[in-house]
């Protein structure tokens, strides 16, 4: 009886520790999205992406943000309206796994449409998708190599 109780408690503990993280926590844990997470905070979007979703996020890495000249990036981080537009342009409603991606136009949370192409690898506008299907409990992250700007 005692061994069964201990085993049950341990199993329950493992189940809770294995619980998936939301999109923001998943991005933080990955370690390569520090600028994105900072930008989400500056735009006031952290709570949104911690929400129920589901969301598909095309997440630029720190290296992708580094392609933007520092003065331009600093200005963007200070302009909450423009920053929110740029960040929500990287988010598509629903959970779209790599196997379900099709070429064409996709409406973003920002309101504009992204162009997805699948010739020679997947591209979102002019950004290459470099890693796919990082699953979070409220959606999925696909890693891109450039920051994409709404039209």
Backbone as CSV, one residue per row, in Angstrom:
resi,resn,N_x,N_y,N_z,CA_x,CA_y,CA_z,C_x,C_y,C_z
1,UNK,0.825,-1.197,0.000,0.000,0.000,0.000,0.864,1.253,0.000
2,UNK,1.877,1.266,0.883,2.743,2.431,0.997,3.518,2.638,-0.308
3,UNK,4.005,1.541,-0.895,4.750,1.643,-2.147,3.850,2.155,-3.274
4,UNK,2.603,1.719,-3.298,1.657,2.167,-4.317,1.381,3.661,-4.181
5,UNK,1.205,4.119,-2.940,0.959,5.530,-2.700,2.155,6.369,-3.143
6,UNK,3.353,5.939,-2.796,4.570,6.663,-3.191,4.702,6.683,-4.715
7,UNK,4.458,5.552,-5.356,4.538,5.481,-6.816,3.514,6.408,-7.459
8,UNK,2.308,6.454,-6.892,1.261,7.332,-7.429,1.650,8.793,-7.302
9,UNK,2.192,9.176,-6.153,2.614,10.563,-5.931,3.741,10.924,-6.900
10,UNK,4.707,10.030,-7.076,5.808,10.286,-8.004,5.293,10.405,-9.438
11,UNK,4.382,9.540,-9.833,3.838,9.583,-11.181,3.088,10.894,-11.414
12,UNK,2.326,11.340,-10.414,1.603,12.593,-10.522,2.574,13.768,-10.663
13,UNK,3.640,13.745,-9.908,4.656,14.795,-9.984,5.295,14.858,-11.360
14,UNK,5.595,13.695,-11.930,6.184,13.639,-13.265,5.190,14.182,-14.291
15,UNK,3.916,13.844,-14.147,2.900,14.325,-15.083,2.814,15.846,-15.058
16,UNK,2.845,16.436,-13.867,2.788,17.899,-13.786,4.049,18.540,-14.327
17,UNK,5.218,17.966,-14.089,6.454,18.574,-14.570,6.594,18.421,-16.085
18,UNK,5.907,17.437,-16.666,5.976,17.225,-18.108,4.930,18.045,-18.853
19,UNK,4.120,18.809,-18.114,3.079,19.616,-18.735,3.696,20.596,-19.740
20,UNK,3.052,20.722,-20.880,3.567,21.617,-21.923,3.514,23.069,-21.461
21,UNK,4.314,23.900,-22.118,4.358,25.322,-21.808,3.634,26.090,-22.904
22,UNK,3.207,27.315,-22.565,2.569,28.145,-23.585,3.642,28.665,-24.549
23,UNK,3.196,29.394,-25.562,4.112,29.881,-26.608,5.232,30.743,-26.019
24,UNK,4.894,31.648,-25.110,5.910,32.542,-24.535,6.922,31.744,-23.722
25,UNK,6.447,30.869,-22.844,7.364,30.067,-22.023,8.240,29.170,-22.894
26,UNK,7.675,28.642,-23.968,8.434,27.791,-24.889,9.533,28.608,-25.571
27,UNK,9.204,29.827,-25.986,10.196,30.703,-26.631,11.302,31.083,-25.650
28,UNK,10.933,31.396,-24.413,11.928,31.745,-23.394,12.864,30.559,-23.152
29,UNK,12.282,29.371,-23.014,13.074,28.170,-22.733,14.033,27.837,-23.877
30,UNK,13.654,28.160,-25.107,14.507,27.858,-26.258,15.807,28.659,-26.212
31,UNK,15.759,29.860,-25.664,16.972,30.664,-25.502,17.411,31.451,-26.720
32,UNK,16.797,31.242,-27.877,17.232,31.944,-29.092,16.226,33.003,-29.543
33,UNK,15.288,33.333,-28.641,14.246,34.310,-28.966,14.199,35.455,-27.947
34,UNK,15.344,35.841,-27.413,15.377,36.896,-26.385,14.809,38.215,-26.913
35,UNK,15.189,38.609,-28.115,14.695,39.866,-28.684,13.194,39.784,-28.923
36,UNK,12.712,38.656,-29.429,11.280,38.472,-29.655,10.513,38.597,-28.348
37,UNK,10.989,37.942,-27.306,10.306,37.988,-26.008,10.319,39.414,-25.451
38,UNK,11.444,40.115,-25.601,11.525,41.516,-25.177,10.499,42.354,-25.947
39,UNK,10.419,42.134,-27.257,9.478,42.876,-28.098,8.028,42.565,-27.706
40,UNK,7.731,41.314,-27.406,6.374,40.955,-26.979,5.998,41.704,-25.704
41,UNK,6.963,41.824,-24.787,6.727,42.573,-23.557,6.492,44.046,-23.838
42,UNK,7.309,44.636,-24.707,7.179,46.056,-25.044,5.847,46.357,-25.728
43,UNK,5.334,45.378,-26.478,4.070,45.565,-27.188,2.859,45.184,-26.344
44,UNK,3.100,44.615,-25.170,1.990,44.188,-24.321,1.286,42.944,-24.837
45,UNK,2.024,42.072,-25.541,1.420,40.877,-26.145,1.702,39.578,-25.394
46,UNK,2.445,39.657,-24.286,2.799,38.434,-23.557,1.543,37.701,-23.086
47,UNK,0.614,38.419,-22.449,-0.599,37.763,-21.949,-1.428,37.163,-23.074
48,UNK,-1.457,37.830,-24.223,-2.196,37.306,-25.373,-1.632,35.953,-25.797
49,UNK,-0.298,35.879,-25.934,0.315,34.623,-26.391,0.453,33.585,-25.280
50,UNK,0.077,33.956,-24.065,-0.039,32.984,-22.983,-1.492,32.493,-22.889
51,UNK,-2.364,33.123,-23.674,-3.783,32.794,-23.657,-4.068,31.459,-24.324
52,UNK,-5.350,31.120,-24.410,-5.734,29.783,-24.873,-5.404,29.480,-26.331
53,UNK,-5.348,30.507,-27.192,-5.037,30.238,-28.590,-6.126,29.419,-29.246
54,UNK,-5.759,28.522,-30.150,-4.372,28.207,-30.527,-3.800,29.235,-31.508
55,UNK,-2.470,29.329,-31.484,-1.735,30.248,-32.341,-0.655,29.496,-33.105
56,UNK,-0.365,29.970,-34.305,0.819,29.544,-35.038,1.697,30.781,-35.131
57,UNK,2.909,30.680,-34.581,3.816,31.827,-34.553,5.017,31.538,-35.445
58,UNK,5.259,32.447,-36.378,6.480,32.398,-37.180,7.476,33.275,-36.420
59,UNK,8.347,32.634,-35.648,9.189,33.330,-34.677,10.584,33.628,-35.215
60,UNK,10.908,34.921,-35.352,12.269,35.282,-35.759,13.245,35.061,-34.602
61,UNK,14.394,34.526,-34.917,15.437,34.309,-33.908,16.120,35.639,-33.572
62,UNK,16.973,35.603,-32.561,17.775,36.789,-32.234,18.623,37.203,-33.433
63,UNK,19.138,36.224,-34.185,19.942,36.519,-35.367,19.100,37.224,-36.433
64,UNK,17.818,36.850,-36.533,16.923,37.508,-37.488,16.723,38.975,-37.108
65,UNK,16.517,39.237,-35.820,16.367,40.625,-35.376,17.667,41.402,-35.567
66,UNK,18.807,40.711,-35.477,20.110,41.377,-35.636,20.319,41.892,-37.064
67,UNK,19.544,41.384,-38.026,19.632,41.867,-39.411,19.052,43.274,-39.550
68,UNK,18.221,43.686,-38.599,17.637,45.033,-38.628,18.663,45.993,-38.036
69,UNK,18.959,47.093,-38.720,19.910,48.056,-38.147,19.482,48.461,-36.732
70,UNK,20.465,48.569,-35.828,20.180,48.809,-34.411,19.278,50.027,-34.190
71,UNK,19.537,51.116,-34.866,18.719,52.326,-34.694,17.262,52.058,-35.094
72,UNK,17.060,51.294,-36.176,15.705,50.971,-36.631,15.002,50.057,-35.630
73,UNK,15.738,49.063,-35.104,15.163,48.151,-34.127,14.811,48.900,-32.842
74,UNK,15.708,49.762,-32.375,15.433,50.548,-31.168,14.191,51.413,-31.355
75,UNK,14.059,52.029,-32.530,12.887,52.865,-32.818,11.612,52.015,-32.837
76,UNK,11.697,50.826,-33.426,10.545,49.929,-33.484,10.113,49.515,-32.076
77,UNK,11.083,49.184,-31.225,10.762,48.755,-29.860,10.105,49.869,-29.037
78,UNK,10.312,51.117,-29.436,9.726,52.251,-28.713,8.363,52.667,-29.282
79,UNK,8.017,52.178,-30.464,6.751,52.533,-31.112,5.774,51.364,-30.946
80,UNK,5.002,51.402,-29.852,4.151,50.272,-29.493,3.153,49.908,-30.587
81,UNK,2.590,50.901,-31.259,1.600,50.626,-32.307,2.236,49.873,-33.472
82,UNK,3.367,50.368,-33.952,4.048,49.719,-35.077,4.591,48.345,-34.656
83,UNK,5.154,48.275,-33.446,5.690,47.012,-32.939,4.589,45.955,-32.847
84,UNK,3.432,46.344,-32.340,2.300,45.414,-32.237,1.896,44.917,-33.626
85,UNK,1.867,45.819,-34.595,1.517,45.428,-35.966,2.529,44.432,-36.529
86,UNK,3.810,44.700,-36.310,4.858,43.801,-36.819,4.757,42.431,-36.141
87,UNK,4.621,42.413,-34.838,4.593,41.137,-34.118,3.339,40.322,-34.431
88,UNK,2.181,40.967,-34.492,0.958,40.219,-34.787,0.918,39.752,-36.245
89,UNK,1.751,40.352,-37.099,1.895,39.888,-38.480,2.599,38.526,-38.524
90,UNK,3.314,38.179,-37.469,4.010,36.900,-37.372,3.122,35.795,-36.795
91,UNK,1.866,36.118,-36.481,0.974,35.167,-35.813,-0.243,34.888,-36.686
92,UNK,-0.548,33.590,-36.820,-1.713,33.136,-37.572,-2.632,32.416,-36.582
93,UNK,-3.939,32.706,-36.653,-4.861,31.993,-35.763,-4.874,30.500,-36.085
94,UNK,-5.014,29.684,-35.053,-5.068,28.238,-35.236,-3.703,27.602,-35.068
95,UNK,-3.683,26.295,-35.058,-2.440,25.533,-34.903,-2.157,24.840,-36.228
96,UNK,-1.188,25.373,-36.971,-0.852,24.835,-38.288,0.509,24.141,-38.190
97,UNK,0.488,22.829,-38.247,1.722,22.051,-38.198,2.366,22.057,-39.586
98,UNK,3.662,21.774,-39.646,4.409,21.815,-40.906,3.763,20.940,-41.984
99,UNK,3.270,19.783,-41.593,2.661,18.866,-42.561,1.392,19.450,-43.188
100,UNK,0.793,20.457,-42.525,-0.450,21.045,-43.009,-0.249,22.343,-43.787
101,UNK,1.006,22.792,-43.913,1.290,24.065,-44.587,1.076,23.917,-46.091
102,UNK,0.364,24.882,-46.650,0.128,24.910,-48.096,0.530,26.282,-48.619
103,UNK,0.993,26.317,-49.847,1.360,27.580,-50.476,0.115,28.433,-50.663
104,UNK,0.313,29.744,-50.538,-0.807,30.661,-50.747,-0.795,31.790,-49.741
105,UNK,-1.907,32.488,-49.673,-2.065,33.615,-48.753,-2.680,33.123,-47.448
106,UNK,-2.181,33.661,-46.327,-2.690,33.286,-45.020,-2.942,34.563,-44.223
107,UNK,-4.142,34.702,-43.696,-4.486,35.898,-42.911,-3.831,35.823,-41.532
108,UNK,-3.218,36.926,-41.127,-2.541,37.000,-39.827,-3.456,37.646,-38.789
109,UNK,-3.042,37.558,-37.538,-3.755,38.224,-36.455,-3.748,39.740,-36.674
110,UNK,-2.698,40.259,-37.300,-2.569,41.684,-37.586,-3.634,42.151,-38.585
111,UNK,-4.092,41.245,-39.442,-5.121,41.586,-40.416,-4.678,41.478,-41.863
112,UNK,-3.383,41.628,-42.113,-2.850,41.479,-43.467,-2.639,39.999,-43.775
113,UNK,-2.241,39.734,-45.004,-1.975,38.353,-45.406,-0.491,38.122,-45.623
114,UNK,-0.027,36.974,-45.148,1.337,36.487,-45.422,1.279,35.690,-46.717
115,UNK,2.400,35.646,-47.425,2.502,34.773,-48.588,3.391,33.599,-48.203
116,UNK,2.823,32.410,-48.274,3.567,31.195,-47.967,3.915,30.516,-49.276
117,UNK,5.207,30.180,-49.441,5.615,29.429,-50.630,6.329,28.161,-50.169
118,UNK,6.198,27.129,-50.976,6.761,25.826,-50.594,7.762,25.297,-51.616
119,UNK,8.136,26.115,-52.576,9.118,25.693,-53.580,10.516,25.838,-52.998
120,UNK,11.270,24.750,-52.938,12.635,24.801,-52.411,12.679,25.133,-50.933
121,UNK,11.775,24.554,-50.166,11.687,24.849,-48.744,10.555,25.837,-48.489
122,UNK,10.134,25.911,-47.252,9.013,26.785,-46.925,9.513,28.197,-46.639
123,UNK,8.823,29.165,-47.236,9.106,30.582,-47.004,7.815,31.254,-46.559
124,UNK,7.972,32.228,-45.660,6.865,33.075,-45.237,7.284,34.480,-45.631
125,UNK,6.581,35.064,-46.606,7.036,36.282,-47.269,8.468,35.998,-47.749
126,UNK,9.463,36.764,-47.294,10.837,36.502,-47.740,11.696,35.801,-46.692
127,UNK,11.088,35.291,-45.641,11.834,34.609,-44.578,11.775,33.097,-44.783
128,UNK,12.922,32.453,-44.608,12.964,30.991,-44.676,12.539,30.403,-43.344
129,UNK,11.723,29.366,-43.401,11.383,28.615,-42.197,12.529,27.637,-41.974
130,UNK,13.231,27.793,-40.844,14.437,27.001,-40.606,14.223,25.867,-39.597
131,UNK,13.127,25.934,-38.844,12.784,24.857,-37.916,11.275,24.883,-37.732
132,UNK,10.676,23.698,-37.677,9.217,23.627,-37.600,8.746,22.847,-36.382
133,UNK,7.466,23.026,-36.116,6.733,22.202,-35.157,7.301,22.191,-33.740
134,UNK,7.627,23.357,-33.205,7.959,23.463,-31.789,6.614,23.638,-31.088
135,UNK,6.134,22.558,-30.497,4.778,22.512,-29.972,4.707,23.138,-28.582
136,UNK,3.701,23.974,-28.401,3.373,24.549,-27.098,1.945,24.109,-26.773
137,UNK,1.532,24.311,-25.530,0.188,23.844,-25.187,-0.913,24.727,-25.778
138,UNK,-0.568,25.889,-26.320,-1.579,26.744,-26.943,-1.236,27.076,-28.399
139,UNK,-0.464,26.203,-29.029,-0.144,26.413,-30.436,1.177,25.810,-30.842
140,UNK,1.771,26.407,-31.867,3.019,25.877,-32.421,3.884,27.038,-32.898
141,UNK,5.191,26.849,-32.801,6.159,27.831,-33.268,6.913,27.243,-34.451
142,UNK,7.063,28.057,-35.502,7.937,27.731,-36.621,8.999,28.835,-36.638
143,UNK,10.249,28.455,-36.670,11.349,29.414,-36.587,11.675,29.956,-37.966
144,UNK,11.804,31.298,-38.055,12.166,31.931,-39.329,13.470,32.723,-39.167
145,UNK,14.129,32.942,-40.300,15.466,33.560,-40.273,15.468,35.068,-40.505
146,UNK,14.296,35.678,-40.643,14.186,37.124,-40.853,12.925,37.639,-40.190
147,UNK,12.939,38.903,-39.833,11.725,39.553,-39.337,10.926,39.976,-40.576
148,UNK,9.658,39.649,-40.593,8.829,40.007,-41.733,7.976,41.235,-41.371
149,UNK,7.796,42.111,-42.333,7.076,43.369,-42.102,5.740,43.364,-42.824
150,UNK,4.692,43.825,-42.146,3.393,43.889,-42.811,3.409,44.869,-43.982
151,UNK,2.575,44.586,-44.956,2.516,45.429,-46.152,1.550,46.578,-45.936
